[in-house]
Amino acid sequence: MASPKVSDYLLQRLREWDVDHVFAFPGDGINGIISAWGRAENHPMFVQSRHEEMSAFEAVGYAKFTGRLGVCMATSGPGAIHLLNGLYDAKLDHVPVVAIVGQTNRSAMGGSYQQEVDLLTLFKDVASEYVQMVTVPEQLPNVLDRAIRVALAERAPTAIIIPSDVQELDYSAPTHEFKMVPSSLGTAWPTVDPDDAAIVQAAELLNAGGKVAILAGSGARGARAELEEVAELLGAGIAKPLLGKDVLSDELPYVTGSIGLLGTRPSYEMMMDCDTLLTVGSSFPYTQFLPAFDQARAVQIDIDAKYIGMRYPYEVNLVGDAAATLRALIPHLRRKEDRSWRETIESNVARWWDVMDREAKVSADPVNPQRLFAELSPRLPDNAIVTADSGSSANWYARQLKFRGDMRGSLSGNLATMGPGVPYGIGAKFGCPERPVIVFAGDGAMQMNGMAELITVKHYWETWSDPRLVIAILHNNDLNQVTWELRAMEGSPTFVESQSLPDVDFAAFAASLGLQAITVTDPDELGAAWDRALAADRPTVLDVHTDPDVPPVPPHATFEQMKDAAEAILKGDAHSWGVVKEGVKTKVQEFLPGDGS
């Protein structure tokens, strides 16, 4: 029997770490590893994307929705370079991903050889927590194990580089000798408990407040019951950054929904009026949507001390696991008997959902994009996973979808890059093949890379136990989010040459791949389209022709500000009348009586 190669041991070690999928694209810089995959009978499974950037995004989506390690792989030179955007997405959203990349032979390094790139320098920033090159077989176990442990411990991307000739060497384990580094499998992770004295101090501060607001981010995902109990005791409302949308059910009457420019009015009002702030598992950066610095006393809870105390002048900074820290806090909290603050929040939330319903029903040409989301919301399966691409789809994802039960959802939060919607959905399907997945993507993101990844969907969907992957496209022939940013932030009418998109028949392309394809141009057909998609025996593309003039109105925008923006637009925007008409019709819903009559 032939001795195992370094490449054989690499795949064996990944299996021993319970890695069951590697999202990758082949190339001669990893030919040794590809050959080993053949000997390993495709275990772990090689998931072939259409582009290395998509492999990285798929690994990020897999990690986000499973809580497990994501692994991606690419060849040397251009393949490694293509991974960067997806890895930066992992870095900024604190997601554990290991990238494994090839390199030219050691004998050619430094000789300006074909596809030779200084990969240690290239990955130095994106994989700042750990990046290393394997140059001898004995190095491999320690380098791979450390890359995995560091990625999991720091919730960050790491990278290992294996020259192509090293991949072909016979594997030799590290020995019990000088300058050899042994390694071992597995990690038993601790629960990080908070400091007892600081818990008492935090409780005193929270008990003293009369109007408590809670900001619960993705770091609070495992503390649902504790958050609900703390909110009940303090009579507080809870706002959620976009990455924390699935932390708590939107059906709770005191959950104000998303916060920030894409957030809700109740979240904005709560933060502007509160006198006490409790932040749990969030590094939400937009301080203008938090209370004024002299307005509220504040407590922060986060498991990572590197990201604590940096977004607001917190008086108490508690380092600890969110659930464990809240459990320690609860016995020290006194139930607030005056519930007027909570009642105000609940009233604002109820009115907001009523406004959202009315805004979704505003007529548009041809389909109001908000209605696409509003029609899905009550139809969402309790175990659905939802992804949204960057762009205007993120606005309506944030505001129009009510999450409940075990629903999960995510997007590119901090990098806010275009293009991850579809590959996130693919990663989710490999990580959770039994769960239905819904992707929302603009036509710009689909033209950028989503259409190509529909081919990946075609290639693999029959391996998923639940075949439902629904990709809903906001088809408006406009790079809509940037168009609105030009109008709102720059006071500039749209520049057609940069913003307009060539028209593409997405449904026809999907149908050519054997996917279910539905084109929607009538808003009254949306409900039936969603029913068909959610009952289908295969993935579905919903090609929905939406109106680009429906405005993503920020939660703090007043009617006067809308009027001023409209006057600026009228100076020369090609869509000026449509924008003003839809903007007025949308904003006026906030000022109508409760039932809209």
C-alpha positions as CSV (number, residue, x, y, z in Angstrom):
1,M,0.0,0.0,0.0
2,A,1.4,3.4,-1.0
3,S,2.3,5.8,1.7
4,P,-0.2,8.6,2.2
5,K,0.7,12.0,0.7
6,V,0.5,15.3,2.5
7,S,-2.7,15.9,0.5
8,D,-4.2,12.6,1.8
9,Y,-3.4,13.5,5.3
10,L,-4.9,17.0,4.9
11,L,-8.3,15.5,3.9
12,Q,-8.1,12.9,6.6
13,R,-7.4,15.7,9.2
14,L,-10.4,17.7,7.9
15,R,-12.6,14.6,8.3
16,E,-11.3,14.2,11.9
17,W,-12.4,17.7,12.6
18,D,-15.9,16.8,11.3
19,V,-15.5,19.0,8.2
20,D,-18.1,17.5,5.8
21,H,-18.0,20.1,3.0
22,V,-15.3,22.2,1.3
23,F,-16.4,24.9,-1.0
24,A,-13.8,25.1,-3.8
25,F,-12.8,25.6,-7.3
26,P,-9.9,23.5,-8.8
27,G,-6.6,24.6,-10.4
28,D,-3.2,23.3,-10.9
29,G,-1.9,24.9,-7.7
30,I,-4.0,22.3,-5.8
31,N,-3.8,19.4,-8.2
32,G,-2.2,17.3,-5.5
33,I,-5.2,17.8,-3.2
34,I,-7.7,17.2,-6.0
35,S,-6.0,13.9,-6.7
36,A,-6.3,13.0,-3.0
37,W,-10.0,13.8,-3.2
38,G,-10.4,11.0,-5.7
39,R,-8.6,8.6,-3.4
40,A,-10.9,9.8,-0.5
41,E,-14.1,9.1,-2.5
42,N,-15.1,12.8,-2.2
43,H,-15.1,12.9,1.6
44,P,-15.3,15.7,2.7
45,M,-17.6,16.7,-0.2
46,F,-16.0,19.0,-2.8
47,V,-18.6,21.6,-3.6
48,Q,-17.7,23.2,-6.9
49,S,-18.8,26.8,-7.4
50,R,-18.5,28.9,-10.6
51,H,-15.9,31.3,-9.1
52,E,-13.6,31.2,-6.1
53,E,-15.3,34.3,-4.5
54,M,-18.5,32.3,-4.5
55,S,-16.7,29.4,-2.7
56,A,-15.7,31.8,0.0
57,F,-19.3,33.3,0.3
58,E,-20.7,29.7,0.4
59,A,-18.3,28.9,3.3
60,V,-19.4,32.0,5.1
61,G,-23.1,31.2,4.6
62,Y,-22.5,27.6,5.7
63,A,-20.8,28.8,8.9
64,K,-23.4,31.5,9.7
65,F,-26.3,29.2,9.5
66,T,-24.8,26.1,11.1
67,G,-22.6,27.6,13.7
68,R,-19.8,25.3,12.5
69,L,-16.6,25.9,10.7
70,G,-16.7,26.9,7.0
71,V,-13.9,25.7,4.7
72,C,-13.0,27.0,1.3
73,M,-10.2,26.2,-1.1
74,A,-8.6,27.7,-4.2
75,T,-5.6,27.4,-6.4
76,S,-2.5,29.6,-6.3
77,G,-2.3,33.1,-7.7
78,P,-5.7,34.2,-9.2
79,G,-7.7,31.6,-7.3
80,A,-6.3,32.8,-4.0
81,I,-6.9,36.4,-4.9
82,H,-10.6,35.7,-5.8
83,L,-11.2,34.4,-2.2
84,L,-10.5,37.7,-0.6
85,N,-13.9,39.4,-0.8
86,G,-15.7,36.5,0.8
87,L,-13.0,36.2,3.5
88,Y,-13.3,39.9,4.3
89,D,-17.0,39.3,4.7
90,A,-16.2,36.6,7.2
91,K,-13.7,38.8,9.0
92,L,-16.0,41.8,9.4
93,D,-19.1,39.7,10.4
94,H,-16.9,37.5,12.8
95,V,-17.5,34.2,11.1
96,P,-15.1,31.1,11.4
97,V,-13.7,30.2,8.0
98,V,-10.5,28.4,7.0
99,A,-9.1,29.1,3.5
100,I,-6.7,26.5,2.1
101,V,-4.8,27.7,-0.9
102,G,-2.1,26.3,-3.2
103,Q,1.2,27.9,-4.1
104,T,3.9,27.3,-6.8
105,N,6.6,24.8,-6.0
106,R,9.1,25.8,-3.4
107,S,11.9,25.6,-6.0
108,A,10.2,28.3,-8.0
109,M,9.3,30.7,-5.2
110,G,11.0,34.0,-5.5
111,G,11.6,33.5,-9.2
112,S,8.8,35.5,-10.7
113,Y,7.2,32.3,-11.7
114,Q,3.8,31.9,-13.4
115,Q,0.9,32.6,-10.9
116,E,3.4,33.3,-8.1
117,V,1.9,35.7,-5.7
118,D,3.3,36.5,-2.2
119,L,0.3,34.8,-0.5
120,L,1.6,35.4,3.1
121,T,1.5,39.1,2.4
122,L,-1.8,38.9,0.5
123,F,-3.6,37.2,3.4
124,K,-1.8,39.1,6.1
125,D,-4.7,41.4,6.7
126,V,-7.8,39.3,6.0
127,A,-6.4,36.4,7.9
128,S,-4.7,38.5,10.5
129,E,-5.5,36.1,13.3
130,Y,-3.5,33.2,11.6
131,V,-1.9,32.7,8.2
132,Q,0.9,30.2,7.7
133,M,2.7,28.3,4.9
134,V,3.4,24.5,5.1
135,T,6.8,23.8,3.8
136,V,7.5,20.3,5.2
137,P,5.1,17.4,5.9
138,E,5.7,17.4,9.7
139,Q,4.4,21.0,9.9
140,L,0.9,20.2,8.6
141,P,-1.0,18.9,11.6
142,N,-0.1,21.8,13.8
143,V,-0.7,24.4,11.1
144,L,-4.1,23.0,10.1
145,D,-5.2,22.4,13.7
146,R,-4.2,25.9,14.8
147,A,-6.0,27.5,11.8
148,I,-9.1,25.7,12.7
149,R,-8.9,26.4,16.5
150,V,-8.0,30.1,15.9
151,A,-10.9,30.5,13.4
152,L,-13.3,29.1,15.9
153,A,-11.9,30.8,19.0
154,E,-11.7,34.3,17.3
155,R,-14.7,33.8,15.0
156,A,-12.5,34.9,12.1
157,P,-11.0,33.7,8.8
158,T,-7.6,32.0,8.9
159,A,-5.5,30.7,6.0
160,I,-3.0,28.0,5.2
161,I,-0.8,27.9,2.1
162,I,0.5,24.6,0.8
163,P,3.0,24.7,-2.1
164,S,2.1,22.2,-4.9
165,D,5.2,20.1,-4.5
166,V,4.6,19.8,-0.7
167,Q,1.1,18.4,-1.5
168,E,2.8,15.5,-3.3
169,L,5.3,14.6,-0.6
170,D,4.9,11.5,1.5
171,Y,3.3,12.4,4.8
172,S,5.6,12.2,7.9
173,A,4.2,13.0,11.3
174,P,6.1,15.3,13.7
175,T,8.5,13.4,15.9
176,H,9.5,13.7,19.6
177,E,12.5,15.8,18.7
178,F,13.9,19.4,19.0
179,K,12.0,22.0,16.9
180,M,9.1,19.6,16.1
181,V,5.6,20.8,17.0
182,P,3.1,18.1,17.8
183,S,-0.6,18.7,17.6
184,S,-4.0,17.2,18.7
185,L,-7.6,17.2,17.8
186,G,-10.6,18.8,19.4
187,T,-11.4,21.6,21.7
188,A,-13.7,21.8,24.8
189,W,-14.9,25.4,24.8
190,P,-15.7,27.1,28.1
191,T,-18.7,29.2,29.1
192,V,-17.4,32.6,30.0
193,D,-19.0,33.8,33.2
194,P,-19.0,37.5,34.2
195,D,-17.5,39.2,37.2
196,D,-19.8,39.0,40.2
197,A,-19.1,42.6,41.4
198,A,-19.7,44.0,38.0
199,I,-23.0,42.1,37.7
200,V,-24.2,43.9,40.9
201,Q,-23.1,47.3,39.5
202,A,-24.9,46.6,36.2
203,A,-28.1,45.6,38.0
204,E,-28.0,48.8,40.1
205,L,-27.7,50.9,37.0
206,L,-30.5,49.1,35.1
207,N,-32.8,49.1,38.2
208,A,-32.3,52.9,38.4
209,G,-33.5,53.5,34.9
210,G,-37.1,54.4,34.0
211,K,-36.9,53.9,30.2
212,V,-34.7,51.0,29.4
213,A,-33.8,50.1,25.8
214,I,-32.1,46.9,24.8
215,L,-29.9,46.4,21.7
216,A,-29.5,42.6,21.0
217,G,-27.1,41.6,18.3
218,S,-26.0,38.3,16.8
219,G,-23.9,37.5,19.9
220,A,-27.2,37.2,21.8
221,R,-28.6,34.5,19.6
222,G,-28.2,31.8,22.2
223,A,-29.9,33.9,24.9
224,R,-33.4,34.2,23.7
225,A,-35.2,33.1,26.9
226,E,-32.9,35.2,29.1
227,L,-33.4,38.3,26.9
228,E,-37.2,37.9,27.1
229,E,-37.0,37.6,30.9
230,V,-34.8,40.7,31.3
231,A,-37.0,42.7,29.0
232,E,-40.1,41.7,31.0
233,L,-38.5,42.6,34.3
234,L,-37.2,46.0,33.1
235,G,-40.3,46.9,31.0
236,A,-37.8,47.3,28.1
237,G,-38.1,47.2,24.4
238,I,-35.6,45.4,22.2
239,A,-34.1,46.6,19.0
240,K,-32.0,44.4,16.7
241,P,-29.1,45.2,14.3
242,L,-29.4,43.5,10.9
243,L,-27.1,40.7,11.9
244,G,-29.3,40.0,14.9
245,K,-32.7,40.0,13.1
246,D,-33.2,36.3,13.9
247,V,-32.2,36.6,17.6
248,L,-35.8,37.3,18.8
249,S,-39.3,36.8,17.3
250,D,-40.7,39.9,15.7
251,E,-44.1,38.8,17.0
252,L,-43.1,39.9,20.5
253,P,-45.0,43.2,20.9
254,Y,-42.0,45.0,22.5
255,V,-39.5,44.0,19.8
256,T,-39.0,47.1,17.8
257,G,-37.2,45.4,14.9
258,S,-34.1,46.6,13.0
259,I,-32.1,49.6,13.9
260,G,-30.1,52.0,11.7
261,L,-30.6,53.6,8.3
262,L,-32.5,50.4,7.2
263,G,-34.2,50.2,10.5
264,T,-37.7,50.9,11.9
265,R,-39.2,54.0,13.3
266,P,-40.0,52.4,16.7
267,S,-36.4,51.5,17.1
268,Y,-35.4,55.0,16.4
269,E,-38.0,56.5,18.7
270,M,-37.0,54.1,21.5
271,M,-33.3,55.0,21.3
272,M,-34.1,58.8,21.1
273,D,-36.3,58.7,24.2
274,C,-34.7,56.1,26.5
275,D,-32.7,56.9,29.7
276,T,-30.9,53.6,30.0
277,L,-29.3,51.3,27.4
278,L,-28.4,47.6,27.7
279,T,-26.4,46.3,24.7
280,V,-26.0,42.5,24.4
281,G,-23.8,40.8,21.8
282,S,-23.6,43.7,19.4
283,S,-21.0,46.0,18.0
284,F,-23.5,48.1,16.0
285,P,-21.3,51.0,14.7
286,Y,-23.8,53.7,13.8
287,T,-23.8,55.8,17.0
288,Q,-26.2,58.4,15.5
289,F,-29.0,55.8,15.9
290,L,-28.1,55.2,19.6
291,P,-29.0,57.6,22.4
292,A,-27.1,60.9,22.7
293,F,-24.0,60.4,24.7
294,D,-25.3,62.5,27.6
295,Q,-28.8,61.0,27.4
296,A,-28.6,57.5,28.8
297,R,-26.6,55.4,31.3
298,A,-25.4,52.2,29.7
299,V,-24.3,48.6,30.2
300,Q,-22.7,46.4,27.6
301,I,-22.4,42.6,27.5
302,D,-20.0,40.9,25.0
303,I,-17.9,37.7,25.1
304,D,-15.1,39.4,23.2
305,A,-13.2,42.1,25.2
306,K,-11.7,43.4,22.0
307,Y,-15.1,44.8,20.9
308,I,-16.5,46.0,24.2
309,G,-16.8,49.6,25.3
310,M,-16.2,51.1,21.8
311,R,-19.5,52.2,20.5
312,Y,-21.0,54.2,23.4
313,P,-19.7,55.6,26.8
314,Y,-20.8,52.5,28.7
315,E,-20.5,52.7,32.5
316,V,-20.3,48.9,33.0
317,N,-18.6,46.6,30.4
318,L,-19.3,43.0,31.2
319,V,-17.2,40.4,29.4
320,G,-19.0,37.1,29.3
321,D,-21.3,34.7,27.4
322,A,-24.6,36.5,26.7
323,A,-26.9,33.8,28.2
324,A,-24.7,33.1,31.3
325,T,-24.3,36.9,32.0
326,L,-28.0,37.6,31.7
327,R,-28.8,34.6,33.9
328,A,-26.4,36.0,36.5
329,L,-28.0,39.4,36.2
330,I,-31.7,38.4,36.5
331,P,-31.7,37.7,40.3
332,H,-30.5,41.2,40.9
333,L,-33.1,43.0,38.7
334,R,-36.3,44.4,40.2
335,R,-39.5,44.3,38.1
336,K,-40.6,47.8,37.1
337,E,-44.1,48.4,38.2
338,D,-44.6,51.5,36.0
339,R,-45.3,49.9,32.6
340,S,-46.0,53.2,30.7
341,W,-42.6,53.1,28.9
342,R,-43.3,49.5,27.7
343,E,-46.8,50.4,26.7
344,T,-45.6,53.3,24.6
345,I,-43.1,51.0,22.9
346,E,-45.7,48.4,22.2
347,S,-48.1,51.0,20.8
348,N,-45.3,52.3,18.5
349,V,-44.5,48.8,17.3
350,A,-48.2,48.0,16.6
351,R,-48.6,51.1,14.6
352,W,-45.3,50.5,12.7
353,W,-46.5,47.1,11.5
354,D,-49.8,48.7,10.4
355,V,-47.8,51.3,8.5
356,M,-45.6,48.6,6.9
357,D,-48.8,46.7,5.8
358,R,-50.2,49.9,4.2
359,E,-46.9,50.8,2.5
360,A,-46.7,47.4,1.0
361,K,-50.1,47.9,-0.5
362,V,-49.3,51.3,-2.1
363,S,-49.7,51.0,-5.9
364,A,-46.5,51.0,-8.0
365,D,-45.4,50.4,-11.6
366,P,-45.6,47.5,-11.9
367,V,-44.9,45.9,-8.5
368,N,-44.2,47.6,-5.1
369,P,-41.1,45.7,-3.9
370,Q,-42.3,45.9,-0.3
371,R,-45.3,43.8,-1.3
372,L,-42.9,41.0,-2.4
373,F,-41.7,40.7,1.1
374,A,-45.0,41.4,2.8
375,E,-46.7,38.6,0.9
376,L,-44.0,36.1,1.9
377,S,-43.9,37.1,5.6
378,P,-47.0,35.2,6.8
379,R,-46.1,32.3,4.5
380,L,-42.6,31.8,5.8
381,P,-42.1,28.2,7.1
382,D,-41.2,28.2,10.8
383,N,-37.8,26.6,10.0
384,A,-37.0,28.9,7.0
385,I,-33.6,30.4,6.4
386,V,-33.6,33.8,4.6
387,T,-30.7,35.6,3.0
388,A,-30.7,39.0,1.5
389,D,-28.1,40.6,-0.8
390,S,-26.8,44.1,-0.3
391,G,-28.9,46.7,-2.0
392,S,-32.5,47.7,-1.8
393,S,-33.5,44.1,-1.0
394,A,-31.8,44.6,2.4
395,N,-34.2,47.5,3.2
396,W,-37.3,45.4,2.8
397,Y,-35.7,42.4,4.4
398,A,-35.0,44.5,7.5
399,R,-38.5,46.1,7.7
400,Q,-41.1,43.9,6.1
401,L,-40.3,40.4,7.2
402,K,-41.6,39.1,10.6
403,F,-39.3,36.4,11.9
404,R,-40.7,33.9,14.4
405,G,-39.9,30.4,15.7
406,D,-36.6,29.0,14.6
407,M,-36.3,31.1,11.4
408,R,-32.8,32.2,10.6
409,G,-31.6,35.1,8.4
410,S,-28.5,36.9,7.5
411,L,-26.7,39.2,5.0
412,S,-23.4,40.8,4.5
413,G,-23.6,43.0,7.6
414,N,-20.4,45.0,8.0
415,L,-18.7,44.6,4.6
416,A,-22.1,45.1,2.9
417,T,-20.7,43.6,-0.3
418,M,-22.8,42.9,-3.3
419,G,-23.2,39.3,-4.4
420,P,-23.4,37.0,-1.3
421,G,-27.2,36.4,-1.4
422,V,-27.3,33.4,-3.7
423,P,-24.0,31.7,-2.4
424,Y,-25.1,32.3,1.2
425,G,-28.3,30.4,0.2
426,I,-26.3,27.6,-1.4
427,G,-24.1,27.3,1.7
428,A,-27.2,27.2,3.9
429,K,-28.6,24.4,1.8
430,F,-25.5,22.3,2.2
431,G,-25.3,23.0,6.0
432,C,-29.1,22.6,6.6
433,P,-30.4,20.5,3.6
434,E,-33.7,19.8,5.4
435,R,-34.6,23.4,5.7
436,P,-36.3,25.7,3.0
437,V,-34.1,28.6,2.0
438,I,-35.3,31.9,0.5
439,V,-32.9,34.4,-1.1
440,F,-33.7,38.0,-2.0
441,A,-31.4,39.6,-4.5
442,G,-31.5,42.7,-6.7
443,D,-31.0,42.4,-10.5
444,G,-27.6,44.1,-10.1
445,A,-26.4,41.3,-7.7
446,M,-27.8,38.6,-10.0
447,Q,-26.0,40.1,-13.0
448,M,-22.8,40.4,-11.0
449,N,-22.6,36.7,-9.9
450,G,-26.0,35.3,-9.0
451,M,-26.9,34.0,-12.4
452,A,-23.7,32.0,-12.6
453,E,-24.4,30.4,-9.2
454,L,-27.8,29.3,-10.5
455,I,-25.7,26.8,-12.4
456,T,-24.3,25.6,-9.1
457,V,-27.9,25.2,-7.8
458,K,-28.8,23.1,-10.9
459,H,-25.7,21.0,-10.3
460,Y,-26.5,20.1,-6.6
461,W,-30.1,20.6,-5.7
462,E,-31.1,17.0,-6.1
463,T,-28.7,16.1,-3.2
464,W,-30.7,18.2,-0.7
465,S,-33.4,16.5,1.3
466,D,-35.6,19.5,1.0
467,P,-35.3,20.8,-2.5
468,R,-36.8,24.2,-1.8
469,L,-34.4,27.1,-2.6
470,V,-36.4,30.2,-3.7
471,I,-34.4,33.0,-5.3
472,A,-36.6,36.2,-5.5
473,I,-35.2,38.8,-7.8
474,L,-36.1,42.5,-7.5
475,H,-36.0,43.2,-11.2
476,N,-36.1,47.0,-11.8
477,N,-33.2,47.5,-14.2
478,D,-31.5,49.9,-11.8
479,L,-28.7,49.7,-9.2
480,N,-31.4,51.0,-6.9
481,Q,-29.6,51.3,-3.5
482,V,-26.8,53.5,-4.9
483,T,-29.4,55.5,-6.9
484,W,-31.2,56.3,-3.7
485,E,-27.9,57.1,-1.9
486,L,-27.0,59.5,-4.7
487,R,-30.4,61.2,-4.2
488,A,-30.5,61.2,-0.5
489,M,-26.9,61.7,0.5
490,E,-25.4,63.6,-2.4
491,G,-28.5,65.7,-3.3
492,S,-27.8,64.4,-6.8
493,P,-30.2,63.2,-9.5
494,T,-29.5,59.7,-10.8
495,F,-26.7,59.3,-13.3
496,V,-28.3,57.0,-15.8
497,E,-25.1,55.9,-17.3
498,S,-23.9,54.3,-14.1
499,Q,-27.2,53.2,-12.6
500,S,-29.3,51.7,-15.3
501,L,-28.9,47.9,-16.0
502,P,-29.4,46.0,-19.2
503,D,-32.7,44.1,-19.1
504,V,-32.3,40.3,-18.6
505,D,-34.9,37.6,-18.6
506,F,-33.9,35.8,-15.4
507,A,-36.9,33.5,-15.5
508,A,-36.0,32.3,-19.0
509,F,-32.4,31.6,-17.8
510,A,-33.6,29.7,-14.8
511,A,-36.0,27.6,-16.9
512,S,-33.2,26.7,-19.2
513,L,-31.5,25.1,-16.2
514,G,-34.5,23.1,-15.3
515,L,-35.5,25.2,-12.3
516,Q,-39.0,26.3,-11.7
517,A,-39.3,29.8,-13.1
518,I,-42.0,32.3,-12.4
519,T,-42.3,35.9,-13.8
520,V,-44.4,38.3,-11.8
521,T,-45.5,41.7,-13.2
522,D,-48.9,42.0,-11.4
523,P,-48.8,42.5,-7.6
524,D,-52.0,40.5,-7.2
525,E,-50.1,37.4,-8.5
526,L,-47.4,37.5,-5.7
527,G,-49.3,35.4,-3.2
528,A,-49.9,32.6,-5.6
529,A,-46.3,32.8,-6.8
530,W,-45.0,32.4,-3.3
531,D,-47.4,29.4,-2.7
532,R,-46.1,27.7,-5.9
533,A,-42.5,28.3,-4.9
534,L,-42.9,27.0,-1.4
535,A,-44.7,23.9,-2.6
536,A,-42.3,23.1,-5.4
537,D,-40.3,19.9,-5.8
538,R,-37.2,21.9,-7.1
539,P,-35.6,25.3,-6.6
540,T,-37.5,28.3,-7.9
541,V,-36.5,31.7,-9.4
542,L,-39.1,34.4,-8.9
543,D,-38.4,37.1,-11.5
544,V,-40.4,40.0,-10.0
545,H,-40.6,43.2,-11.9
546,T,-40.5,45.9,-9.3
547,D,-40.8,49.7,-9.3
548,P,-37.4,51.4,-8.8
549,D,-39.1,54.6,-7.6
550,V,-40.4,53.2,-4.3
551,P,-38.2,54.9,-1.7
552,P,-36.4,53.2,1.1
553,V,-37.4,55.9,3.6
554,P,-35.0,56.1,6.6
555,P,-36.8,55.7,10.0
556,H,-35.9,59.3,11.1
557,A,-37.0,61.0,7.8
558,T,-39.7,63.6,8.4
559,F,-42.3,64.6,5.8
560,E,-40.5,67.9,5.4
561,Q,-37.2,66.1,4.7
562,M,-39.0,64.0,2.1
563,K,-40.4,67.1,0.5
564,D,-36.9,68.7,0.4
565,A,-35.4,65.6,-1.2
566,A,-38.2,65.6,-3.8
567,E,-37.4,69.2,-4.7
568,A,-33.8,68.2,-5.2
569,I,-34.7,65.3,-7.4
570,L,-37.0,67.5,-9.6
571,K,-33.9,69.4,-10.7
572,G,-33.0,66.8,-13.2
573,D,-33.7,63.1,-12.2
574,A,-34.9,61.0,-15.1
575,H,-37.4,59.4,-12.8
576,S,-38.3,62.6,-11.0
577,W,-42.1,62.4,-11.2
578,G,-42.3,58.7,-10.4
579,V,-39.9,59.2,-7.4
580,V,-41.9,62.1,-6.0
581,K,-45.3,60.3,-6.5
582,E,-44.1,57.0,-4.9
583,G,-42.3,58.9,-2.1
584,V,-45.3,60.9,-1.1
585,K,-47.7,57.9,-1.3
586,T,-45.3,55.9,0.8
587,K,-44.5,58.5,3.5
588,V,-48.1,59.6,3.9
589,Q,-49.0,56.1,5.2
590,E,-47.3,57.1,8.5
591,F,-49.7,60.0,9.0
592,L,-53.0,58.2,8.2
593,P,-55.3,57.0,11.0
594,G,-54.6,53.6,12.5
595,D,-56.5,51.6,10.0
596,G,-55.6,53.6,7.0
597,S,-59.1,54.6,6.3
